[in-house]
Amino acid sequence: MAGGDQPKVRSIFYEGLGGVRQALWYHLDEMKGKQFVGFYASPHEAAEGFETLSVEWNEELLKKKITIRGVVPDHPSLSEWRNRDNRYEHIMKIVPYESYSAVNSIEVGDTFVRILAFRELQAVIIENPDVARTVRQIFEMVWGTLSEGNRPDEPVNLS
């Protein structure tokens, strides 16, 4: 049933560094002054060029006053990123790598979910407000179970 009030739902697939760039910049203007939430990954297996692209994207978030709250693995490849968290206004909860060793990130905007595969340089955007709301709720449930106020050098305990 398609009606004028129904939001447009679609999935978009991106490949390569240029495609991942498009996926990262997807709806960025609509997110000005808002917050992404997500489950972020370790870039230790990321394809060449991905980390540089990530820095560019974070600089763009800073300009647009977009913040991030996320769950990240405790991995040495992320130590430089944890040093940048305050600058970029990221609030991250760090979990033991043994429990969460993701190499793909899942991020939620207002109306979409973005999945990034670092190794393969692939991305999928699911533009669907209901899916975004569901994944955001899952994130909030996980976020609520993790310790508050953990420092970057103190992984939280999942047990």
Secondary structure, 3 states (H helix, E strand, C coil): CCCCCCCCCEEEEEEHHHHHHHHHCCCCHHHCCCEEEEECCCHHHCCCCHHHHHHHHHHHHHHCCCEEEEEEEECHHHHHHHHHHHHHCEEEEEEECCCCCCCEEEEECCCEEEEEECCCCEEEEEECHHHHHHHHHHHHHHHHHCCCCCCCCCCCCCC
